[in-house]
């Protein structure tokens, strides 16, 4: 009996010792280290679009697959990767809304992507030139792999330990512009087969593209204790989004699954390739290319412009900054002119007076403005009024070399005119007609 009691006591002490064993979860990120990332994304839910006092419910189903090598180029003061180079072997998203299916895919010439921390946000860009709007959404808004490294505590922890994820990491994983309330709690749940399993849970409320978003997160991260590297992630987000200035109301569930392993540096990320890339993107690298394939207009604009309507008869874009609407851009085709010809300024004035339906208070400016090669552009800037609200409207007539013409109308409240600045002029100056 005495031997049994002693044996049980020793077993209890061993179990207690194992329970108190500390584990280091945070990786030691070395500049030049490379990993292979294979990621899948599944989205289901519905969009709710309001039309003429009626709400239409549209089923949504999306499937994405991403595969890339990622090489660390720089680390921050905490030793976390702050700048990486990625070479995508695959970046594709298929999205079905009701009966319409769309596919986004990264062009081979944009396979090299930089991802880095700029002003506490992960910015993705291509050294080869501007991404299209669809490509930016594809590689810039998928699950933030860099943020995962920020989940792990700096000091070793015991099984069952809990801690809060940093704000920067929370916003990145929720793809939020600002966090209103909520937190993500991390817990070293268990040790299994030489790996630490980290559970991350929490409810968040924040702002994304000017819309109020409520999210419930449930994540599971696996860390190989022998190599001290995270190797897998499964992350589920249930989201309720209110209607915003650039997106409809929606109820969505997304599930991201990631497998990650150490890898040799491929030729596509060799020192000869990455050493010549600028440490920070130039302004032109952060431009996006927008293609109105229905009407044949292409232009470059800064990030913050979002398409909200694209038809054969018109297109609507909105500029968001700090979660607020700065301006709206309406694009409508004009009757085609003879090659090399264009609409006359007087015709433009008459057309605007007849079709705008607004009271014209004052003409502020008029005249030709810089345009793309072989293009012609004319600006008519007006102060108008609608329902006792003053509006600044800049009308641009744009004509291509083959006589294709468009009217680009920028509308902003006078108080937002300073924020709009010369952005409209830069956008028009980049626009090209391809029909």
N, C-alpha and C positions, 0 to 999 in steps of 0.2 A: 504493500500500500504506500509506504514511504517513497519507494522508487518511482511509483506511478505519479505521485504528487510532484516529486522533483522534476520528472519528465515533462509533465504538463506545464510546470512553471517555466522550464527552459523553452518549451514550444511557444508559450505566451510571450516570453521576452523576445524570441526571434521574430515572431509575427509583429510585435510592437516596433522592433527595430526596422523591419522591412517597411512598415507603414510610415515610419519617420524618415526613410531614405530620401535624400534630396536629388532632384533631377534638373539638369541644365537643358532648357528648351530653346533658348535663343541661339540662332546660327552665328558663327563667326564668318562674316561675309568678306571674302578676299577679292580685291580688284583683279579682274581677269578671269575669275571663276565663271563657269558656264553650267547651265542646267537645260534639260529638255522638258518642255511643258506640253501636256496633252489635255485639252479642256473641252468639255461638252456643256451645252446650255439648252435647257428645255423651258419654254414659257407657255402657260395656258391661262385662259381667262376671258374677259370680255371688255370691249370698249362701249361707252355710252355716249352717243352723239345726239345733241339736241337740235331739232329742226322744226321750225314752225310750231312751237309749243308742244312738240312731241319728242319723246326720247326713244331713239333707235338703239337696240342692243345688238352688238356685232361680236360674234365669237372670234377669239384670237388663238392661234396656235403657232408656235415658233420653235425651230430647231437650229442650233448653231454648233459649229465645230471649229476649234482653233488649235493649231499645233505650231510650236516655234521654239527655237533655241534662244536663250536669254543669257547675255554676258554682262557681268557687273563692270561698269566703267568708273564709278565713284561711290563713296560711302559718306554718310553724315557723321556728326559728332558722336552718335550712339552706336556707330558701326553698322547701321542699316543701309541697304542700297538706296542711293539717291538719284542715280542715273544709270540706266541700262540700255543696251542695244538688243533689239529682237530681230530675228529673221524668220518670217512666217512661211512655213511650208504650206499652211492652210489657214484660211480665214474666210468662213462662209456662213451666212445666216439666211435661212429660208423662213419667211413669215407669211402666214395665211390669215387674212382678215375676211370673215364671211366667205365669199366665193372668190376673192382676189388673192393671188399668190405673188409675192415679190421675193427676189433673191438679191442679196448683197454679197459681193465678193471682192477681195483685195486684188488689184492688178499686180502682176509679177514685177513690174518696174517700181512698185511701192512696197516690196516685201521687206525692205530694211526699215524698221521703225525704231525711233528713239522714244523712251519713256523716262521722264525725270520729274523730280519734285521742284516745282516753281511756285513760290508764294503759298506753300502748304497745300498744293493740289498737284495731282499727277497729270502732266501734260504729255500727250503723244504727238509726234510729228515725223515727217519723212524728210531726210536730207536731200532726196531727189527732187523735191518740189511739192506744191500743194496737194493735199489729199482731196478727193471729192467729198461732198457732204456725207454720202453713204459710207465711204471708207472710214471717215472719222468716227461715225457712229459705230462702225464695226469694230475697230481696234481701240478706240478711245473710250468706249462705254461698256465693254465687256468687264467681267469681274476683275477687280484691281488686284492682280497677283502681287504687286509690290507691297500692298497694304498688309498682306498676310504676315509678313515678317515682323510687323509692328505689333502683332497680337501677343507675342511671347514676352514674358517678364525678363528684366535685365538680370535678376538674381535667381539662383536655383530655388526650386519650390518642392514641397512634399505633395504626395497624392492627396487629393481633396482640397488643395489650396485654391482660393478664388481671388480674382483681381479684375479691375475695370479696364477696358480697352481705351487707349488715348482718343481724344476727340478727333484728331486728324485721321486716324484709322477708321473710326466709326463713320465719319462722313464719306470716306472713300469707299467703304464696303457697301454703304447704302446708296452711293452715287447721289449724294445730297449736296446742294449748294450751301445750305445752312441747316444746323440742327436746332430745333425749337425746344425739344425736351426728349428725355430717354437716355438709355445707356446700353452697352453690351457688356455682359458679365462673362468672364472666362473662368473655366474650372479645369484643373488637371483631374480628369475623371478616373482614369485607371492606367495601369501599366499592363501591356498585353503583348506577348511574343517579342519582347525587346523594343517595343514602341510605346510611346506615350500618346494617349488619346485625350485631346483637348476639346471640351464642349463649350460653345459660345452661344449665348442666348440673350434676347432682349427685345424690347419694343421701342421704336423710334418714331418721332414726329418731326418732320422737317419740310424744307422747301426745295423743290427741284424744278428748274425752268419756270419759275413763277407760280407753281402749283403746290398746294398743301398735300403732303404725302404722309400716310401712316403705314409703318412697316413692322412685321414680326419676323425676327431673324432666328434661325436655328442652324448652327454650323458645327461640323466635326472635323478637326484637324489631326493628322497623324504625324508624329515626329519619330524618326529613327534615332534611338538613343545612342547607337554605336557610332553613327556618323554625325550626329547632332544636326540633322537636316529635316525640314518638314517635307514629307513625301506625298501626301494626299490631302484633299479637301473635298468635303461635300457641304454645300451651302444652300439652304432654302430660305427664300424671302417671300412672305405673303404681303401684298401691298394693296392699299386702298388709296387711289389718287383722285382728288377733286379736279374738276375742269379748270384748266389754266389758259393763259393767253396763247399757248402754242400746242396744247395737247388736250384731248377730251378726257372726261372722267373715265376711270377704269378700275377693274378689280383683277389683279394678276398674281400668279404664283410662278416663281422662277426657281429652278434647281440647277446649280452649277456643280459639276464634278471635275476635279483636277487630279491628274497623276503627274508627279514631278520627280526627276532623277538627275544625278550628276551626269555631265556629258563632256566630251572633248570639244574644244572650240572648233567649229567648222570653218572652212575657207571663207564662207560668206560673212563671218564675224572676226576675221583675222585682224591682227594689229594693223596691217596695211589698209584695211577697210575702215576700222573704227578710229584710228589715230587722226585721220583727216577730217572727221566730223566735228563741227563747231561745238564748244562746250554748252552753249545756249542757242536756241533757235533764233534766226533772224525774223523780222516781221513777216517777210514773204513766205517763210516756212509755215506760219500759222494761219495763212489764208486757206479758205476752202473753195473748191470749184463747184459751182451749182450748174446743173445741166437741165434745162427745160426741154426734154426730148420731144414733148408733144408739139412745141412751137418753134424749136430750133434756136433758142437763145442760151448762151453760155456766159457766165461771169464769175469773177472771184470776189469774195467778201470775207470779212473777218468772222471769227467764231462768235456766236451770239445771234446770228441770223438763222431762223428756222422756217422751213416751208410749212404752211398750214392748209393750203389748197392748191392743187395742180390740175387744171383741166385744159381742154383744147381751146377754150375761149378766154381764160385768164389764169393767172397764178398769183398767190398771195404769200408774202413772207413777213415775218415780224422779228424785230430786233429786241432782244432781252438783255438787260444789264442790271446786275444786282437784284435779280428777281423781278424787276419792273419793266414794263413796256416802254421802249424809247420811241420807236417809229414803226410804221407799217409800210410795206412796199407792195403796190398792185402793178402787175404787168399785163398789158392787153395788146394783142396784135393790131396794127393799123393796116389799112388797105395797102397792098403792094404797089410800089412805084416802079418806074422804068429803071433799069440798071444805072447806077450813078446818080439817080434823082432822089428827092425826098419831099416830105410834106413842107409846106410853106408856114412860117411863123404865124401869119394872120389866120390861116386855116386852122392851125393848132389852137389859137385863142378862141375862135368861133366854136370849134368842136367842144372845148372845155366848158364854155359858157352854156352850151346847149345840153350837155350830158351830165355835168357834175351834180346838178341839183342843189348846189351850195350858193350862198350869197358871197360874192367876191367883194371884199372890203378894200383891198389895196393890192396893186401890182408892185412887188418889191424889187424884182430883178428879171432881166431877160437878155438872152444872147447865146451865141455858140459857146460850147465848152469842149475841153479836150476829149477825144474819143480814140478807140483802138484804130490800128492802121486800116486805111481804106473805109473807115466808118465816119458818120457825121452825127453830131449830137447837139441839141438845142435845149436850153433850160428856160422855163418860165416859172418864177417863184411868186406865189400868191399868198396873201393873208385872207382866209375865208372864214365863214361863220356858219355853224349848223346848230340849231336849237340853242341859241344863246351861248354857244361854245366856240371860241376862236381856235382856228387851226392853221398851222403853217403847212403849205403844200408846195412841194417842188415837183413840177412836171418836166419830164425829159422825153423829147422825141429822139429816137435812135434809128438810124437807117444804115443798112449794110450795103456792100458794093453791088449786090444783085437786086436791090430795091426792097428787100424785106425790111419792114418797119415795126417798131414797138413803141408804146407809150408806157414809161415807167413813172409811177406816181408815188412819191414819198409823203406820208402824212404824219405829223407830230404836233403835239400841243406846244404852244410857244415856250412853256417852261422847260420842255425837253429839247429845244432847239440847240442849246449849247452842248448837250450830250451827243446829239446827232452830228454836230459840227460839219466836217467835210466828208463824212463817211459815204453819203449818197453820191457825191462827186467822184470819189475813188471807185465806187462800185460801177457807176455808169462808164467811167473811163476804161474799165476792164472788159466791158460787155462786147460780145461778138455775135453776129447773126450767122447761122450756119444753114440757112435755107434760102 
